[in-house]
Amino acid sequence: MVSAGAVFVRTWWRRDTGWYGRAVASRRAFVRVSGDSVEVSVEVVGTDDIDTIDAAYGAKYGITAAASMVTAEAAASTLRLERLLT
């Protein structure tokens, strides 16, 4: 999700395993952008600027489809991604 020029991701079910747990633990991740794998830093932002990010999810996916991504639990899992220059 892009909001105010920054890239954010969330999970609807926060856990210490899977992609989310690995990203939080290592503070690094790889994302696929236009077929390329891009290394990013990961910052846990939780509910910082929650209204703006929730609105971006709603605008992109529609209120009904985004419903599970704008809950308090999902918002608490918000991560900001920033491309690492290698």
All heavy atoms as an XYZ file, in Angstrom:
649
protein
N       0.844     -1.159      0.000
C       0.000      0.000      0.000
C       0.893      1.226      0.000
O       1.843      1.287      0.768
C      -0.867     -0.031      1.248
C      -1.763      1.146      1.407
S      -2.868      1.412      0.014
C      -3.469     -0.220     -0.290
N       0.593      2.204     -0.840
C       1.332      3.464     -0.850
C       0.454      4.535     -0.223
O      -0.706      4.694     -0.589
C       1.731      3.871     -2.281
C       2.424      5.224     -2.280
C       2.619      2.814     -2.907
N       1.017      5.243      0.744
C       0.318      6.333      1.416
C       1.332      7.430      1.700
O       2.393      7.157      2.278
C      -0.311      5.833      2.713
O      -0.928      6.897      3.422
N       1.030      8.635      1.267
C       1.913      9.790      1.484
C       3.326      9.506      0.985
O       4.304      9.887      1.611
C       1.907     10.201      2.949
N       3.442      8.796     -0.135
C       4.731      8.531     -0.749
C       5.540      7.421     -0.101
O       6.651      7.138     -0.529
N       5.017      6.770      0.928
C       5.718      5.675      1.593
C       4.987      4.364      1.308
O       3.790      4.363      1.020
C       5.790      5.922      3.093
N       5.708      3.253      1.396
C       5.135      1.930      1.129
C       4.908      1.208      2.453
O       5.813      1.120      3.287
C       6.070      1.100      0.223
C       5.508     -0.298      0.006
C       6.291      1.813     -1.105
N       3.693      0.697      2.622
C       3.304     -0.004      3.839
C       2.720     -1.360      3.486
O       2.116     -1.526      2.429
C       2.230      0.789      4.602
C       2.681      2.136      5.035
C       2.485      3.245      4.233
C       3.309      2.308      6.262
C       2.905      4.505      4.632
C       3.736      3.557      6.675
C       3.530      4.660      5.854
N       2.893     -2.315      4.390
C       2.219     -3.613      4.282
C       1.638     -3.950      5.643
O       2.114     -3.463      6.672
C       3.147     -4.754      3.797
C       3.622     -4.505      2.387
C       4.313     -4.946      4.738
N       0.615     -4.775      5.615
C      -0.040     -5.255      6.830
C      -0.374     -6.715      6.645
O      -0.453     -7.218      5.533
C      -1.370     -4.533      7.075
C      -1.264     -3.127      7.501
C      -2.639     -2.540      7.703
N      -2.541     -1.201      8.248
C      -3.560     -0.393      8.379
N      -4.780     -0.784      8.021
N      -3.386      0.808      8.891
N      -0.613     -7.351      7.755
C      -1.165     -8.693      7.720
C      -2.474     -8.658      8.506
O      -2.572     -7.936      9.491
C      -0.189     -9.735      8.293
O      -0.785    -11.029      8.187
C       0.187     -9.446      9.733
N      -3.449     -9.374      8.057
C      -4.725     -9.365      8.792
C      -4.642    -10.211     10.041
O      -5.447    -10.092     10.943
C      -5.877     -9.831      7.901
C      -5.747    -11.237      7.441
C      -5.078    -11.679      6.337
C      -6.277    -12.398      8.063
N      -5.155    -13.042      6.243
C      -5.896    -13.516      7.291
C      -7.045    -12.620      9.200
C      -6.241    -14.815      7.623
C      -7.393    -13.919      9.525
C      -6.995    -14.994      8.736
N      -3.605    -11.079     10.121
C      -3.422    -11.933     11.288
C      -1.963    -11.870     11.694
O      -1.107    -12.459     11.047
C      -3.845    -13.351     10.966
C      -3.768    -14.288     12.130
C      -4.238    -14.057     13.391
C      -3.197    -15.585     12.142
N      -3.992    -15.140     14.189
C      -3.350    -16.104     13.438
C      -2.578    -16.365     11.193
C      -2.907    -17.354     13.802
C      -2.141    -17.607     11.555
C      -2.312    -18.096     12.848
N      -1.678    -11.133     12.739
C      -0.310    -10.911     13.197
C       0.210    -12.155     13.913
O      -0.452    -12.694     14.782
C      -0.302     -9.726     14.157
C       1.055     -9.289     14.559
C       0.947     -8.067     15.420
N       2.260     -7.619     15.792
C       2.509     -6.464     16.366
N       1.525     -5.645     16.633
N       3.721     -6.128     16.671
N       1.417    -12.579     13.528
C       2.038    -13.734     14.172
C       3.554    -13.628     14.058
O       4.070    -12.860     13.263
C       1.535    -15.030     13.567
C       1.790    -15.118     12.094
C       1.103    -16.300     11.477
N       1.328    -16.262     10.042
C       1.297    -17.299      9.287
N       1.055    -18.486      9.781
N       1.504    -17.198      8.003
N       4.238    -14.432     14.851
C       5.696    -14.390     14.867
C       6.328    -15.328     13.855
O       7.550    -15.405     13.771
C       6.208    -14.740     16.268
C       5.805    -13.682     17.292
O       5.639    -12.515     16.912
O       5.659    -14.043     18.474
N       5.512    -16.040     13.090
C       6.016    -16.961     12.085
C       5.663    -16.439     10.698
O       5.048    -15.401     10.553
C       5.416    -18.362     12.286
O       3.988    -18.265     12.166
C       5.781    -18.941     13.636
N       6.045    -17.181      9.672
C       5.712    -16.801      8.306
C       6.447    -15.543      7.871
O       7.406    -15.107      8.505
N       5.989    -14.969      6.772
C       6.677    -13.807      6.201
C       6.725    -12.646      7.183
O       7.734    -11.947      7.274
C       6.033    -13.376      4.880
C       4.693    -12.702      5.044
C       3.469    -13.293      4.999
C       4.466    -11.317      5.308
N       2.484    -12.361      5.222
C       3.061    -11.128      5.404
C       5.282    -10.203      5.467
C       2.473     -9.900      5.651
C       4.698     -8.974      5.717
C       3.307     -8.819      5.801
N       5.641    -12.433      7.912
C       5.577    -11.296      8.827
C       6.599    -11.442      9.957
O       7.365    -10.521     10.244
C       4.162    -11.147      9.397
C       4.019     -9.929     10.269
C       3.746     -8.698      9.703
C       4.182    -10.000     11.649
C       3.637     -7.559     10.493
C       4.074     -8.875     12.442
C       3.800     -7.662     11.866
O       3.698     -6.536     12.644
N       6.625    -12.594     10.595
C       7.561    -12.831     11.685
C       9.007    -12.707     11.240
O       9.846    -12.125     11.945
N       9.324    -13.243     10.055
C      10.692    -13.139      9.535
C      11.066    -11.694      9.249
O      12.178    -11.255      9.544
C      10.855    -13.985      8.276
C      10.900    -15.475      8.547
C      11.276    -16.282      7.311
N      10.401    -16.052      6.167
C       9.260    -16.686      5.946
N       8.830    -17.612      6.795
N       8.543    -16.430      4.872
N      10.152    -10.936      8.666
C      10.434     -9.537      8.335
C      10.661     -8.697      9.587
O      11.595     -7.896      9.648
C       9.294     -8.952      7.499
N       9.834     -8.899     10.601
C       9.975     -8.133     11.841
C      11.275     -8.509     12.551
O      12.003     -7.641     13.026
C       8.752     -8.346     12.758
C       8.989     -7.773     14.139
C       7.513     -7.724     12.130
N      11.583     -9.802     12.612
C      12.778    -10.260     13.324
C      14.062     -9.779     12.659
O      15.000     -9.371     13.338
C      12.774    -11.780     13.423
N      14.098     -9.804     11.342
C      15.334     -9.455     10.634
C      15.415     -7.982     10.238
O      16.486     -7.500      9.871
C      15.473    -10.304      9.373
O      14.477     -9.939      8.425
N      14.264     -7.300     10.261
C      14.180     -5.902      9.812
C      14.539     -5.747      8.336
O      14.868     -4.672      7.863
C      15.067     -4.982     10.645
C      14.743     -4.977     12.108
C      13.458     -4.246     12.347
N      13.262     -4.097     13.798
C      12.134     -3.820     14.339
N      11.089     -3.649     13.571
N      12.002     -3.703     15.624
N      14.466     -6.862      7.614
C      14.741     -6.879      6.178
C      13.735     -7.808      5.512
O      13.225     -8.733      6.118
C      16.142     -7.415      5.879
C      17.278     -6.603      6.426
C      17.640     -5.506      5.434
N      18.904     -4.846      5.716
C      19.042     -3.836      6.572
N      18.033     -3.420      7.279
N      20.208     -3.244      6.717
N      13.495     -7.574      4.219
C      12.629     -8.460      3.451
C      12.945     -8.273      1.976
O      13.645     -7.335      1.588
C      11.157     -8.142      3.712
N      12.430     -9.173      1.179
C      12.491     -9.047     -0.269
C      11.059     -8.972     -0.771
O      10.207     -9.755     -0.338
C      13.199    -10.247     -0.909
C      14.687    -10.237     -0.703
C      15.239    -10.855      0.399
C      15.516     -9.589     -1.604
C      16.611    -10.845      0.604
C      16.886     -9.570     -1.407
C      17.441    -10.194     -0.306
N      10.785     -8.033     -1.652
C       9.478     -7.914     -2.274
C       9.660     -7.989     -3.783
O      10.716     -7.637     -4.313
C       8.750     -6.605     -1.877
C       8.440     -6.591     -0.390
C       9.561     -5.390     -2.256
N       8.641     -8.447     -4.461
C       8.694     -8.542     -5.911
C       7.992     -7.319     -6.497
O       6.834     -7.051     -6.187
C       8.031     -9.818     -6.396
C       8.259    -10.046     -7.876
C       8.055    -11.469     -8.306
N       8.866    -12.445     -7.609
C      10.141    -12.723     -7.897
N      10.759    -12.066     -8.842
N      10.787    -13.665     -7.236
N       8.739     -6.581     -7.322
C       8.220     -5.380     -7.968
C       8.492     -5.506     -9.456
O       9.649     -5.603     -9.873
C       8.888     -4.099     -7.414
C       8.369     -2.869     -8.137
C       8.701     -3.990     -5.914
N       7.432     -5.547    -10.242
C       7.556     -5.679    -11.704
C       8.455     -6.843    -12.092
O       9.281     -6.732    -12.988
C       8.077     -4.376    -12.319
O       7.201     -3.324    -12.059
N       8.332     -7.963    -11.370
C       9.098     -9.157    -11.688
C      10.492     -9.197    -11.083
O      11.177    -10.207    -11.187
N      10.943     -8.117    -10.478
C      12.266     -8.069     -9.862
C      12.144     -8.234     -8.348
O      11.209     -7.738     -7.734
C      12.959     -6.736    -10.149
C      13.288     -6.553    -11.617
O      13.609     -7.560    -12.284
O      13.222     -5.407    -12.100
N      13.134     -8.889     -7.751
C      13.198     -9.016     -6.303
C      13.979     -7.823     -5.762
O      15.101     -7.560     -6.180
C      13.895    -10.322     -5.927
O      13.887    -10.495     -4.532
N      13.352     -7.088     -4.849
C      13.935     -5.867     -4.302
C      14.099     -6.033     -2.795
O      13.144     -6.403     -2.103
C      13.030     -4.649     -4.607
C      13.580     -3.387     -3.982
C      12.834     -4.490     -6.105
N      15.303     -5.763     -2.282
C      15.527     -5.846     -0.846
C      15.081     -4.548     -0.186
O      15.380     -3.460     -0.675
C      16.996     -6.106     -0.524
C      17.221     -6.386      0.948
C      18.650     -6.772      1.282
O      19.543     -6.607      0.431
O      18.854     -7.242      2.408
N      14.353     -4.687      0.920
C      13.833     -3.520      1.633
C      14.148     -3.633      3.121
O      14.313     -4.727      3.656
C      12.304     -3.373      1.450
C      11.951     -3.088     -0.002
C      11.560     -4.598      1.963
N      14.246     -2.477      3.771
C      14.293     -2.457      5.229
C      12.857     -2.446      5.720
O      11.948     -1.995      5.025
C      15.058     -1.242      5.741
O      14.376     -0.052      5.402
N      12.668     -2.951      6.923
C      11.333     -3.073      7.499
C      11.310     -2.328      8.825
O      12.149     -2.558      9.687
C      10.980     -4.560      7.728
C       9.656     -4.696      8.463
C      10.956     -5.313      6.407
N      10.343     -1.431      8.960
C      10.156     -0.698     10.209
C       8.741     -0.935     10.705
O       7.773     -0.715      9.968
C      10.375      0.791      9.992
C      10.128      1.630     11.218
C      10.159      3.120     10.935
O      10.421      3.526      9.794
O       9.898      3.883     11.887
N       8.605     -1.387     11.940
C       7.286     -1.572     12.526
C       6.752     -0.195     12.896
O       7.370      0.536     13.653
C       7.351     -2.468     13.784
C       5.977     -2.590     14.420
C       7.915     -3.828     13.441
N       5.617      0.177     12.322
C       5.018      1.481     12.637
C       3.709      1.336     13.389
O       3.210      2.306     13.944
C       4.835      2.364     11.383
C       6.163      2.714     10.771
C       3.934      1.711     10.362
N       3.147      0.130     13.395
C       1.912     -0.094     14.144
C       0.826      0.869     13.742
O       0.514      1.008     12.566
N       0.274      1.568     14.699
C      -0.882      2.418     14.428
C      -0.522      3.876     14.136
O      -1.398      4.725     14.103
C      -1.874      2.354     15.597
O      -1.202      2.742     16.795
C      -2.446      0.954     15.762
N       0.764      4.177     13.900
C       1.127      5.531     13.488
C       0.421      5.871     12.175
O       0.437      5.081     11.239
C       2.646      5.658     13.276
C       3.425      5.562     14.564
O       2.797      5.569     15.644
O       4.658      5.471     14.490
N      -0.197      7.014     12.108
C      -0.862      7.503     10.888
C      -1.909      6.511     10.376
O      -2.099      6.338      9.178
C       0.172      7.817      9.811
C      -0.333      8.859      8.826
O      -1.305      9.570      9.143
O       0.239      8.959      7.726
N      -2.604      5.865     11.299
C      -3.551      4.801     10.974
C      -4.661      5.254     10.022
O      -5.017      4.531      9.099
C      -4.138      4.190     12.262
C      -4.979      2.960     11.947
C      -4.935      5.186     13.037
C      -5.452      2.228     13.177
N      -5.198      6.443     10.224
C      -6.319      6.891      9.399
C      -5.927      7.028      7.934
O      -6.679      6.633      7.044
C      -6.882      8.212      9.922
C      -7.522      8.067     11.293
O      -7.985      6.956     11.620
O      -7.557      9.060     12.031
N      -4.755      7.572      7.676
C      -4.293      7.751      6.295
C      -4.078      6.408      5.610
O      -4.468      6.214      4.461
C      -2.986      8.569      6.277
O      -3.227      9.813      6.925
C      -2.510      8.819      4.869
N      -3.455      5.468      6.322
C      -3.181      4.151      5.738
C      -4.481      3.369      5.550
O      -4.691      2.745      4.509
C      -2.160      3.385      6.590
C      -0.835      4.165      6.623
C      -1.945      1.973      6.047
C       0.145      3.685      7.667
N      -5.387      3.424      6.544
C      -6.699      2.779      6.392
C      -7.431      3.323      5.171
O      -8.022      2.572      4.398
C      -7.563      3.001      7.632
C      -7.178      2.137      8.815
O      -6.309      1.249      8.677
O      -7.755      2.362      9.900
N      -7.395      4.632      4.997
C      -8.074      5.261      3.860
C      -7.467      4.792      2.535
O      -8.196      4.566      1.559
C      -8.007      6.777      3.974
N      -6.153      4.631      2.500
C      -5.497      4.160      1.279
C      -5.926      2.736      0.946
O      -6.163      2.406     -0.222
C      -3.982      4.257      1.426
N      -6.039      1.870      1.965
C      -6.538      0.510      1.728
C      -7.965      0.560      1.177
O      -8.305     -0.142      0.225
C      -6.507     -0.329      3.005
C      -5.213     -1.079      3.196
C      -4.215     -0.584      4.028
C      -4.983     -2.287      2.546
C      -3.022     -1.272      4.203
C      -3.797     -2.979      2.711
C      -2.820     -2.466      3.543
O      -1.644     -3.136      3.706
N      -8.816      1.374      1.788
C     -10.198      1.489      1.326
C     -10.297      2.019     -0.095
O     -11.098      1.529     -0.892
N      -9.461      3.005     -0.423
C      -9.484      3.593     -1.770
C      -9.015      2.586     -2.816
O      -9.556      2.529     -3.922
C      -8.612      4.844     -1.809
N      -8.019      1.791     -2.476
C      -7.476      0.841     -3.455
C      -8.375     -0.376     -3.642
O      -8.614     -0.809     -4.761
C      -6.084      0.385     -3.043
C      -5.464     -0.576     -4.047
C      -4.024     -0.859     -3.765
C      -3.463     -1.754     -4.869
N      -2.035     -1.970     -4.722
N      -8.864     -0.942     -2.540
C      -9.587     -2.213     -2.611
C     -11.093     -2.105     -2.419
O     -11.806     -3.077     -2.632
C      -9.024     -3.181     -1.564
C      -7.570     -3.501     -1.786
C      -6.599     -3.004     -0.936
C      -7.162     -4.287     -2.857
C      -5.249     -3.289     -1.135
C      -5.822     -4.575     -3.077
C      -4.878     -4.071     -2.206
O      -3.551     -4.355     -2.419
N     -11.577     -0.945     -1.991
C     -12.989     -0.795     -1.681
C     -13.227     -1.153     -0.222
O     -12.501     -1.970      0.357
N     -14.228     -0.548      0.360
C     -14.493     -0.706      1.789
C     -14.727     -2.166      2.173
O     -14.170     -2.665      3.147
C     -15.704      0.162      2.213
C     -15.423      1.640      1.941
C     -16.059     -0.075      3.670
C     -14.223      2.200      2.653
N     -15.530     -2.877      1.409
C     -15.854     -4.268      1.745
C     -14.634     -5.162      1.647
O     -14.346     -5.931      2.560
C     -16.977     -4.797      0.831
O     -18.115     -3.937      0.965
C     -17.369     -6.212      1.195
N     -13.904     -5.069      0.550
C     -12.732     -5.924      0.361
C     -11.633     -5.602      1.366
O     -10.877     -6.480      1.776
C     -12.209     -5.780     -1.061
N     -11.511     -4.359      1.791
C     -10.450     -3.948      2.711
C     -10.828     -4.137      4.178
O     -10.000     -3.890      5.055
C     -10.090     -2.486      2.462
N     -12.021     -4.593      4.453
C     -12.515     -4.657      5.834
C     -11.569     -5.394      6.779
O     -11.331     -4.943      7.899
C     -13.899     -5.292      5.879
N     -10.989     -6.515      6.357
C     -10.099     -7.260      7.248
C      -8.748     -6.582      7.420
O      -8.014     -6.881      8.361
C      -9.895     -8.695      6.746
O      -9.208     -8.692      5.512
N      -8.415     -5.636      6.537
C      -7.117     -4.964      6.604
C      -7.162     -3.651      7.376
O      -6.126     -3.030      7.585
C      -6.573     -4.714      5.197
C      -6.292     -5.999      4.439
S      -5.250     -7.185      5.342
C      -3.721     -6.300      5.436
N      -8.341     -3.227      7.794
C      -8.452     -1.968      8.537
C      -8.963     -2.180      9.963
O      -9.397     -1.245     10.605
C      -9.313     -0.926      7.785
C      -8.661     -0.546      6.461
C     -10.725     -1.429      7.557
N      -8.847     -3.413     10.445
C      -9.206     -3.683     11.837
C      -8.069     -3.198     12.739
O      -6.954     -2.945     12.275
C      -9.404     -5.194     12.065
O      -8.151     -5.860     11.853
C     -10.484     -5.770     11.150
N      -8.331     -3.097     14.015
C      -7.295     -2.671     14.970
C      -6.120     -3.644     14.966
O      -4.956     -3.233     15.034
C      -7.898     -2.550     16.367
N      -6.412     -4.949     14.875
C      -5.337     -5.948     14.862
C      -4.470     -5.812     13.618
O      -3.242     -5.862     13.695
C      -5.913     -7.361     14.946
C      -4.835     -8.418     15.026
C      -5.382     -9.830     15.200
O      -6.603    -10.010     15.269
O      -4.551    -10.735     15.279
N      -5.085     -5.646     12.463
C      -4.313     -5.482     11.230
C      -3.504     -4.185     11.275
O      -2.333     -4.165     10.895
C      -5.237     -5.498     10.015
N      -4.114     -3.105     11.752
C      -3.406     -1.824     11.825
C      -2.167     -1.932     12.710
O      -1.120     -1.355     12.395
C      -4.335     -0.740     12.341
N      -2.256     -2.688     13.789
C      -1.111     -2.851     14.695
C       0.044     -3.588     14.032
O       1.180     -3.502     14.486
C      -1.554     -3.589     15.954
N      -0.220     -4.286     12.932
C       0.823     -5.042     12.233
C       1.481     -4.236     11.114
O       2.318     -4.772     10.385
C       0.229     -6.329     11.638
O      -0.522     -6.048     10.464
N       1.163     -2.969     10.977
C       1.652     -2.167      9.851
C       3.169     -2.045      9.856
O       3.787     -1.713     10.866
C       1.027     -0.760      9.873
O      -0.397     -0.887      9.868
C       1.454      0.049      8.648
N       3.758     -2.316      8.696
C       5.191     -2.191      8.478
C       5.446     -1.182      7.361
O       4.734     -1.168      6.370
C       5.793     -3.531      8.046
C       5.530     -4.748      8.939
C       6.088     -6.000      8.278
C       6.118     -4.534     10.316
N       6.466     -0.344      7.534
C       6.900      0.568      6.465
C       8.109     -0.082      5.787
O       9.025     -0.539      6.449
C       7.287      1.927      7.009
C       7.720      2.903      5.927
C       8.260      4.247      6.432
N       8.118      4.500      7.837
C       7.192      5.305      8.383
N       6.320      5.927      7.635
N       7.158      5.482      9.689
N       8.096     -0.099      4.467
C       9.186     -0.677      3.684
C       9.966      0.439      2.992
O       9.366      1.374      2.468
C       8.635     -1.634      2.623
C       7.690     -2.730      3.100
C       7.256     -3.588      1.914
C       8.323     -3.565      4.180
N      11.271      0.290      2.983
C      12.106      1.259      2.272
C      13.159      0.494      1.504
O      13.846     -0.377      2.062
C      12.767      2.213      3.263
C      13.480      3.342      2.559
C      13.910      4.427      3.530
O      13.127      4.777      4.431
O      15.057      4.900      3.377
N      13.294      0.807      0.230
C      14.246      0.105     -0.623
C      15.674      0.310     -0.132
O      16.079      1.434      0.185
C      14.118      0.581     -2.059
C      14.998     -0.192     -2.998
C      14.811      0.211     -4.420
N      15.610     -0.674     -5.249
C      15.475     -0.774     -6.547
N      14.574     -0.046     -7.161
N      16.223     -1.591     -7.220
N      16.417     -0.779     -0.104
C      17.834     -0.709      0.247
C      18.641     -0.588     -1.023
O      18.433     -1.342     -1.978
C      18.267     -1.957      1.025
C      17.642     -2.120      2.403
C      18.028     -3.466      2.984
C      18.106     -1.004      3.323
N      19.536      0.331     -1.063
C      20.401      0.495     -2.228
C      21.618     -0.384     -2.028
O      22.294     -0.305     -1.005
C      20.802      1.955     -2.402
C      19.619      2.916     -2.572
C      20.120      4.333     -2.656
C      18.815      2.563     -3.809
N      21.868     -1.246     -3.003
C      23.006     -2.155     -2.881
C      24.073     -1.841     -3.877
O      23.900     -1.141     -4.819
C      22.559     -3.611     -3.066
O      21.893     -3.736     -4.321
C      21.663     -4.038     -1.940
